[in-house]
């Protein structure tokens, strides 16, 4: 599969405002919505045009793909109607593409304009019950509070307690649409008008939409232009002109496979049977939470006597992106995973359990600095996500005067205490945790999967089993054993001595070869060693010394400010893979895996857990197709087979 375009630089929407406080796109010379239209137009064209009031009430039509997110107006109208009409166990998947996302700084003014329009729309509306305007405000506030970073690619967010899954995709639809994995019941064709934004109305792009159509899928658009009708017809849709909204005479509705409309299909809602998750670290916990949020009963089996016994048991860890010129899988996973984890933590971002007030990553040397500066010039990232800064700027940001290297400033990155987070998430409804239950065997029997534990007991049946046991995963899944390597890592921490500290006693996190993280408790956490194949867990003075050297390489004052009299440490094992990417996906019907997260599990595990839950529940994926392909469990065996075939051809030649 060819690599997708990186999507950089990502250009935000250039908004101007008309006298009536409606936003206008400078790039396309058109308004996002009119004072006369607004939400009434969204309802008439897209909700009624796709027959969603009737379909929502039946728990149907709940997978929607839109070609222009814009200000989020259509999404908010759809979400409000869904909550009004759909059964309580139904969920909504709304996926939308947007080339020019609205900047965070424009959201307050946009919120005011939308609320005024929503008030007019909802006043006396026969479809909505009392309190609809307050529910609209809640939806809008939730959306804006977790507005995705200006990073190309897929961003998923939850609203209404997880019943609504919104996936916005920042970037050019031509590049991003083929990456979408899912089937959809309804399509909103809502780019700017065809004469102003012809790219979104190409026949090839509409054909890509049709390839993702569920049986009987519908489509609606405000445009009745001939080129749009012909493109829909060429993609297999039967089109129909209907009266347009307001002064617009006509609009288009369309249906694919009309004979299939109304045929039985899987309704949105949870799957059948309990799910077993093996491992109560961050990988297993996030999988359990993602499935419980979808209504599944989850049982977590943990080999140890408490959760977070492995790498997730460290006092804290960083959540930060990795930048690359070609925006490779590592960059995509860390950048998008960071935003997803930040949104998932929500109220836990309290300065004690987690904080996201920025992370600094220094260049390792002159050559590395030149390379990274070149990447910054090529990508031109939005400063709200990443900035390349000189040493004096980073010294001022960190409060550490002897920072002597340029580097990256990530203003929305941060840290979390994994033990605290895991404890909170495992206590959520729908999750049962069984400690001291080392699983020794996974058996596929008639009626479901069963687990054998070291005490001789058999547990089950389970509809699904997810192996998220870190380095122990290879012992449970024989086909993965050769590809998962345990890697020892030791972290160190000690109290910051205010009399000795040359910098702040509590500054922003810094990274170089290692990292420095000042905890609210007054301790400085730093490290970490990285010893592939070493399975020992004792604390080692030699690795404390190495960690101090790593700390001093960031800034000598950081090492000098840590008291050496009572240095503490912790060693744990991480699961690593040959390509340093995690192993996530399907092993067999009902058997799944999430392992190999290495040192970056805190950054991406929640996003990958949501991907796995989407696979298990057969709903649109939050992960691009090509990225998911690069994480699948069989990839190493397939590469080995290809290498062996090439070698055999060479010998035979």
C-alpha positions in Angstrom: 0.0 0.0 0.0 1.4 3.4 -0.9 2.1 5.8 1.9 -0.5 8.6 2.2 0.5 12.2 1.9 1.6 13.7 5.2 -1.0 16.4 5.2 1.5 19.0 6.3 1.3 21.9 6.3 -2.2 21.9 7.6 -3.9 25.2 6.8 -6.6 26.3 9.3 -9.8 28.0 8.2 -9.3 31.7 7.6 -12.5 33.1 9.0 -14.0 36.5 8.6 -17.3 37.6 10.0 -20.2 39.3 8.3 -22.2 42.1 9.9 -24.8 39.6 11.1 -22.1 37.6 12.9 -22.1 34.7 10.5 -18.6 33.2 9.6 -17.3 33.4 6.1 -14.4 31.4 4.5 -11.9 33.6 2.8 -10.4 30.7 0.9 -13.7 29.8 -0.8 -15.5 33.1 -0.7 -18.6 31.7 0.8 -20.4 31.6 4.2 -20.4 28.5 6.5 -24.0 29.1 7.3 -26.5 31.9 6.8 -28.5 33.8 9.4 -31.7 32.7 7.7 -30.6 29.1 7.4 -28.3 27.7 10.0 -29.6 24.7 11.8 -32.9 24.7 9.9 -31.0 24.1 6.7 -29.0 21.2 8.3 -32.3 19.6 9.4 -34.0 20.0 6.1 -31.2 19.0 3.8 -29.3 16.3 5.8 -31.4 15.0 8.5 -34.8 14.9 6.7 -33.0 14.3 3.4 -31.5 11.1 4.8 -34.8 10.2 6.6 -32.9 10.2 9.9 -35.8 11.1 12.2 -37.5 7.8 11.3 -34.3 5.8 11.1 -33.0 7.1 14.4 -36.2 6.1 16.2 -35.7 2.6 14.9 -32.0 2.5 16.0 -30.9 2.7 12.4 -29.0 5.1 10.2 -26.4 5.7 12.9 -23.2 5.6 10.8 -22.8 8.9 9.0 -20.0 10.2 6.8 -19.7 13.9 5.9 -17.5 15.5 3.4 -17.1 18.9 5.1 -17.1 19.4 8.9 -16.8 23.1 8.7 -18.0 24.6 12.0 -19.6 21.3 13.2 -23.1 22.6 12.6 -24.5 19.5 10.9 -22.9 17.3 13.5 -24.4 19.2 16.4 -27.9 19.1 14.8 -27.5 15.3 14.1 -26.3 14.6 17.6 -29.2 16.5 19.2 -31.7 14.7 17.1 -30.1 11.3 17.8 -30.3 11.9 21.6 -33.9 12.9 21.2 -35.1 10.0 19.2 -32.8 7.0 19.3 -33.2 4.0 21.7 -31.1 4.3 24.9 -28.8 1.5 23.9 -28.1 2.9 20.4 -24.8 4.7 19.6 -23.9 7.2 16.8 -20.8 7.2 14.7 -20.3 10.5 12.8 -17.2 10.7 10.6 -16.4 14.0 8.9 -13.6 15.3 6.7 -12.3 18.9 6.8 -9.3 20.3 4.9 -9.3 23.6 6.8 -10.2 23.1 10.5 -11.4 26.0 12.5 -8.7 27.3 14.9 -9.3 27.0 18.6 -9.1 30.8 19.0 -12.2 31.2 16.8 -14.3 28.8 18.8 -15.7 31.3 21.4 -17.1 33.6 18.8 -18.4 30.7 16.8 -20.1 29.3 19.9 -22.0 32.5 20.4 -23.2 32.7 16.8 -24.3 29.0 16.8 -26.2 29.3 20.1 -28.2 32.2 18.8 -29.1 30.3 15.7 -29.9 27.1 17.7 -32.2 29.1 19.9 -34.2 30.3 16.9 -34.3 26.8 15.4 -35.4 25.0 18.6 -38.0 27.5 19.7 -41.3 25.6 19.6 -39.8 22.8 17.4 -42.2 19.9 17.3 -39.5 17.2 17.2 -37.7 18.3 20.4 -38.8 18.1 24.0 -38.2 20.6 26.8 -34.5 21.2 27.6 -33.3 20.8 24.0 -31.5 24.1 24.0 -29.6 23.2 27.2 -28.7 19.9 25.6 -27.4 21.7 22.6 -25.2 23.9 24.8 -23.9 20.8 26.5 -23.0 19.1 23.2 -21.4 22.2 21.8 -19.4 22.8 25.0 -18.2 19.2 25.0 -17.1 19.5 21.4 -15.2 22.7 21.8 -13.6 21.6 25.1 -11.9 18.6 23.3 -11.3 20.3 19.9 -8.6 18.2 18.2 -5.1 19.5 17.8 -4.2 21.0 14.4 -2.6 17.7 13.2 -3.4 16.0 9.9 -5.3 12.7 10.2 -8.0 11.0 12.3 -9.2 12.4 15.6 -11.9 10.7 17.6 -13.9 12.3 20.5 -16.8 11.1 22.6 -19.9 13.0 23.6 -23.1 12.2 25.6 -21.3 9.7 27.9 -19.8 7.8 25.0 -23.0 7.2 23.1 -21.8 9.6 20.3 -18.4 8.9 18.6 -17.2 11.8 16.5 -14.3 11.2 14.2 -13.0 14.3 12.5 -10.3 13.9 9.8 -8.2 17.0 9.2 -6.7 17.0 5.7 -7.5 16.8 2.0 -10.4 14.5 1.3 -8.7 13.1 -1.8 -5.9 11.8 0.5 -7.9 10.9 3.5 -11.1 9.4 2.3 -9.5 6.2 0.9 -8.0 5.7 4.4 -11.4 5.4 6.1 -12.4 1.9 7.2 -16.1 1.4 7.8 -19.6 1.1 6.3 -22.0 4.0 6.5 -25.8 4.4 6.4 -25.9 8.0 5.4 -23.7 10.5 3.6 -23.7 14.3 4.0 -22.3 16.0 0.8 -21.6 19.4 2.3 -18.5 21.0 0.9 -18.7 24.6 -0.3 -20.6 24.9 -3.6 -19.3 22.9 -6.6 -18.3 26.0 -8.5 -16.2 27.2 -5.5 -14.8 24.0 -4.2 -14.8 21.5 -7.1 -12.4 19.0 -5.5 -15.1 17.8 -3.1 -17.5 17.0 -5.9 -15.3 14.9 -8.1 -16.7 11.7 -9.5 -13.7 9.7 -8.1 -14.3 11.1 -4.6 -18.0 10.2 -4.7 -17.1 6.8 -5.9 -14.9 6.4 -2.8 -17.9 7.3 -0.7 -20.0 4.6 -2.5 -17.4 2.0 -1.7 -18.1 2.6 2.0 -21.9 2.5 1.6 -23.9 0.0 3.7 -26.9 -1.7 2.0 -29.6 0.8 1.4 -27.4 3.8 2.2 -28.7 7.2 1.5 -27.1 10.6 0.6 -28.2 14.2 0.7 -26.8 17.5 -0.5 -27.9 21.0 -0.9 -26.6 21.0 -4.5 -28.7 19.9 -7.4 -26.0 20.6 -9.9 -25.9 18.3 -12.9 -22.3 17.2 -12.2 -23.3 16.1 -8.7 -26.3 14.1 -10.0 -24.1 12.4 -12.6 -21.4 11.6 -10.1 -23.9 10.0 -7.7 -25.5 8.1 -10.5 -22.1 6.8 -11.7 -21.4 5.6 -8.2 -24.6 3.5 -8.1 -26.9 5.9 -6.4 -30.5 6.6 -7.6 -31.0 10.3 -7.2 -34.1 12.4 -6.6 -34.7 16.1 -6.7 -36.6 17.6 -3.7 -37.5 21.1 -2.7 -34.5 23.0 -1.4 -34.2 25.0 1.8 -35.2 28.7 1.9 -34.6 30.4 -1.4 -32.8 27.4 -3.0 -35.3 25.7 -5.4 -33.9 22.2 -5.4 -31.7 19.8 -3.4 -30.7 16.2 -4.1 -31.4 13.0 -2.2 -30.0 9.6 -3.3 -30.2 6.0 -2.3 -27.8 3.1 -3.1 -29.3 -0.3 -3.6 -32.9 0.9 -3.1 -34.2 -2.6 -2.8 -32.1 -3.2 0.3 -33.5 -0.2 2.1 -35.4 -1.3 5.1 -33.9 -4.8 5.0 -32.8 -6.3 8.3 -29.4 -5.2 9.4 -27.3 -5.0 12.6 -28.6 -2.2 14.8 -26.2 0.0 16.6 -25.6 -1.3 20.1 -23.3 -3.6 22.1 -22.3 -7.0 21.0 -23.2 -10.2 22.8 -21.4 -11.9 25.7 -18.8 -10.8 28.2 -15.3 -9.9 27.2 -12.1 -11.1 28.9 -9.1 -8.8 29.0 -5.7 -10.2 30.0 -3.6 -7.6 31.8 -4.5 -4.7 34.0 -1.8 -2.3 32.8 -2.6 0.8 30.7 -3.1 -1.3 27.5 -5.6 -3.7 29.1 -7.3 -1.0 31.2 -8.0 1.2 28.2 -9.3 -1.8 26.2 -11.6 -2.7 29.1 -12.9 0.8 29.4 -13.5 1.2 25.6 -15.6 -1.9 25.6 -17.5 -1.1 28.8 -18.3 2.3 27.4 -20.0 0.4 24.5 -22.1 -1.6 26.9 -20.0 -4.8 27.1 -19.4 -6.6 30.4 -15.7 -6.9 30.8 -13.6 -9.1 33.1 -10.0 -8.1 33.5 -7.5 -10.9 34.6 -4.3 -9.7 36.2 -1.5 -12.0 37.1 -0.2 -9.8 40.0 -1.8 -8.8 43.3 -2.6 -5.3 42.1 -3.2 -3.5 38.8 -0.4 -1.7 36.9 2.3 -4.1 38.0 4.5 -3.7 34.9 5.7 -0.5 33.2 2.4 1.1 34.0 3.4 1.1 37.7 5.9 3.9 37.4 5.2 7.0 39.4 4.4 9.0 36.3 5.1 9.1 32.6 5.1 11.5 29.6 2.5 11.8 26.9 4.2 13.5 23.9 4.5 13.2 20.1 7.4 12.2 17.9 8.0 14.4 14.8 9.2 13.1 11.5 9.6 14.6 8.0 7.5 11.9 6.3 4.9 11.8 9.1 5.5 8.1 9.6 3.4 5.6 11.7 5.3 6.5 14.9 4.5 10.2 14.4 0.8 9.5 13.5 0.3 7.3 16.5 2.0 9.6 19.0 0.6 12.9 17.8 -3.0 11.7 17.5 -2.8 9.4 20.5 -1.6 12.3 22.6 -4.7 14.3 21.9 -7.0 11.3 22.4 -5.5 10.5 25.8 -5.8 14.1 26.9 -9.5 14.1 26.0 -10.0 10.7 27.7 -8.5 11.9 30.9 -10.9 14.9 31.0 -11.4 15.8 34.7 -8.3 13.8 35.7 -6.2 16.6 34.2 -6.1 18.3 37.6 -2.4 19.0 38.1 -2.1 16.0 40.5 -3.2 13.0 38.5 -2.3 14.5 35.1 -1.2 17.8 33.6 -0.9 19.0 30.0 0.9 22.3 30.1 3.6 21.5 27.7 6.7 19.3 27.2 10.1 20.3 25.8 12.3 17.9 23.7 15.9 19.1 23.2 18.0 18.2 20.2 20.7 15.6 21.0 23.5 17.4 19.2 24.2 19.8 16.3 23.5 17.4 13.5 20.3 16.3 15.1 19.3 20.0 15.7 19.9 20.8 12.0 17.8 17.8 10.9 14.9 18.7 13.3 15.0 22.4 12.2 14.7 21.2 8.6 11.7 19.1 9.5 10.1 22.1 11.2 10.6 24.1 8.0 9.1 21.4 5.8 6.1 20.6 7.9 5.3 24.1 9.2 3.3 22.8 12.1 0.8 25.0 13.8 2.4 26.6 16.9 -0.5 25.4 18.9 0.8 21.9 18.4 4.6 22.1 17.9 7.2 24.9 17.7 10.9 24.6 16.9 12.7 27.0 19.4 16.2 28.2 20.1 17.8 27.4 23.4 17.1 30.8 25.1 13.4 30.4 24.4 13.3 26.9 25.8 15.3 28.1 28.9 12.6 30.7 29.5 9.8 28.3 28.9 11.3 25.7 31.3 12.8 28.0 33.9 16.0 26.1 33.6 18.7 28.6 32.8 21.4 26.2 31.6 19.4 24.6 28.9 21.9 24.9 26.0 20.2 23.3 23.0 17.4 24.1 20.6 14.4 21.8 20.5 10.7 21.2 20.2 8.1 22.8 22.3 4.9 20.8 22.5 2.3 23.1 24.3 -0.4 20.5 24.5 1.7 17.5 25.7 2.0 16.5 29.3 2.2 13.7 31.9 0.1 11.4 33.9 0.3 9.1 36.9 -0.7 5.7 35.4 -1.4 3.9 38.6 -3.9 6.6 39.6 -5.6 6.7 36.2 -5.8 2.9 36.0 -7.4 2.6 39.4 -10.1 5.2 38.4 -10.8 3.6 35.1 -11.0 0.0 36.4 -13.6 1.2 38.9 -16.0 2.3 36.2 -19.3 0.4 35.6 -19.2 -2.7 33.5 -15.6 -3.7 34.5 -14.7 -6.5 37.0 -11.0 -7.0 37.9 -9.8 -10.4 39.1 -6.3 -10.1 40.7 -3.8 -12.9 41.3 -5.2 -14.8 38.3 -2.3 -15.6 36.0 -3.8 -17.0 32.8 -2.0 -20.1 31.5 -4.2 -21.1 28.6 -6.8 -19.7 26.1 -9.1 -22.4 24.7 -11.6 -22.0 21.9 -14.6 -24.2 22.6 -18.1 -24.5 21.4 -20.1 -21.7 23.0 -17.2 -19.3 23.4 -13.6 -18.8 24.7 -12.5 -20.2 28.0 -9.4 -19.3 30.1 -7.4 -21.5 32.4 -5.6 -19.9 35.3 -2.7 -21.1 37.4 -4.9 -22.3 40.2 -6.5 -24.9 37.9 -9.8 -23.0 37.4 -11.5 -22.5 34.1 -13.3 -19.2 33.4 -15.8 -18.4 30.7 -17.4 -18.7 28.3 -16.4 -15.3 26.8 -17.6 -13.8 23.6 -14.2 -12.2 23.0 -10.7 -12.4 24.6 -8.2 -9.6 24.4 -4.5 -10.3 25.3 -2.9 -7.2 26.7 -0.4 -8.8 29.0 2.7 -6.9 27.9 5.9 -9.1 27.8 3.8 -12.1 28.9 1.7 -11.9 25.7 4.1 -14.1 23.8 3.7 -16.9 26.3 0.0 -16.9 25.7 0.1 -16.5 21.9 2.7 -18.8 20.4 2.7 -17.1 17.0 3.9 -13.9 18.6 6.5 -15.2 21.0 9.4 -14.7 18.6 8.4 -11.1 17.9 7.9 -9.8 21.5 11.1 -9.0 23.4 11.0 -8.0 27.1 13.0 -4.9 27.8 14.1 -3.8 31.2 13.8 -0.1 32.1 14.6 1.5 35.5 13.5 5.0 36.5 14.9 7.1 39.3 13.5 9.8 41.5 14.5 11.9 44.4 13.4 15.1 46.2 14.4 18.4 44.7 16.6 20.3 47.2 15.7 24.0 47.0 19.1 25.0 48.4 20.9 23.0 45.7 18.6 23.5 42.8 20.0 25.8 40.1 16.6 25.8 38.3 13.0 25.6 39.4 12.0 23.1 42.0 9.0 22.3 39.8 9.4 23.1 36.1 8.0 21.8 32.8 9.0 18.3 31.7 12.1 18.1 29.5 13.4 15.3 27.2 16.7 14.6 25.5 18.3 11.1 25.7 16.2 10.7 28.9 13.6 12.8 30.5 13.1 15.0 33.6 9.6 15.2 35.2 8.9 17.3 38.3 6.1 15.8 40.3 3.6 17.7 42.5 5.0 15.9 45.5 8.3 17.7 45.2 10.2 14.8 43.6 12.0 14.8 40.3 11.5 11.6 38.2 14.1 10.9 35.6 15.4 8.0 33.4 15.1 5.6 32.0 17.4 2.7 31.2 16.7 0.5 28.2 18.0 -3.0 28.3 16.5 -5.4 25.7 16.4 -9.0 26.8 17.1 -8.2 30.5 14.3 -9.7 32.6 15.6 -8.8 36.0 13.6 -6.5 38.2 16.0 -5.5 41.1 16.9 -1.9 41.6 20.5 -1.2 40.4 22.8 1.6 41.6 24.6 1.5 38.2 21.4 2.4 36.4 20.7 5.2 39.0 24.1 6.6 38.0 23.3 6.3 34.3 19.9 8.0 34.8 21.7 10.9 36.6 24.0 11.2 33.6 20.9 11.4 31.3 19.4 14.1 33.6 22.7 16.1 33.5 22.7 15.9 29.7 19.4 17.8 29.7 20.8 20.5 32.1 23.4 20.1 34.8 21.3 22.1 37.2 18.6 19.5 37.1 20.9 16.7 38.3 22.6 19.0 40.8 19.2 19.9 42.3 18.2 16.3 43.2 19.2 15.0 46.6 21.3 11.9 46.4 20.7 10.8 50.0 17.4 9.0 49.4 17.3 8.2 45.7 14.5 5.8 44.8 13.9 3.7 41.8 11.8 1.1 40.1 12.5 -1.4 37.4 9.9 -3.0 35.1 9.6 -4.8 31.8 8.3 -3.4 28.6 7.2 -5.4 25.6 9.0 -4.3 22.5 8.8 -5.4 18.8 11.3 -5.4 15.9 9.9 -2.3 14.3 9.2 -0.5 17.6 5.5 -0.4 16.8 2.7 -2.1 18.8 0.9 -5.2 17.9 -2.8 -4.6 17.8 -5.6 -6.4 16.0 -7.3 -9.7 15.4 -5.7 -13.1 15.9 -8.7 -15.3 15.3 -12.5 -15.0 15.5 -13.0 -13.6 18.9 -9.3 -13.4 19.9 -7.5 -10.1 19.9 -4.2 -8.6 21.0 -2.8 -5.3 22.2 0.8 -5.5 23.2 4.3 -4.3 22.2 3.7 -0.7 23.4 7.3 -0.2 24.5 8.0 3.1 26.1 5.1 5.0 24.5 2.0 3.1 25.8 0.8 6.0 27.9 0.7 8.2 24.7 -1.1 5.8 22.3 -2.7 2.9 24.2 -6.1 4.6 24.7 -6.5 5.4 21.0 -5.5 1.9 20.0 -7.9 0.5 22.6 -10.7 2.4 20.9 -9.5 1.0 17.5 -9.7 -2.5 18.9 -13.2 -1.9 20.4 -14.3 -0.6 17.0 -13.1 -3.8 15.3 -14.8 -6.0 17.9 -18.1 -4.1 17.6 -17.8 -3.7 13.8 -18.2 0.1 13.8 -16.2 2.7 11.8 -12.6 2.7 12.7 -10.8 5.6 14.3 -7.6 4.4 12.7 -6.6 4.9 9.0 -6.6 1.7 7.0 -2.9 1.9 6.2 -1.9 2.6 9.8 -4.0 -0.3 11.1 -2.4 -2.5 8.5 1.1 -1.6 9.9 0.1 -2.8 13.4 -1.6 -6.1 12.6 -0.3 -9.2 14.4 0.6 -11.1 11.3 2.9 -8.5 9.8 6.2 -10.0 11.1 5.4 -13.5 9.9 4.4 -12.0 6.5 7.7 -10.1 6.2 9.7 -13.1 7.2 7.8 -15.2 4.6 8.6 -12.6 1.9 12.2 -12.5 2.9 12.5 -16.3 2.7 10.8 -16.3 -0.7 13.3 -13.8 -2.0 16.2 -15.8 -0.6 14.9 -19.0 -2.2 14.5 -17.2 -5.6 18.1 -16.0 -5.3 19.4 -19.4 -4.6 17.4 -21.0 -7.4 18.6 -18.4 -9.8 
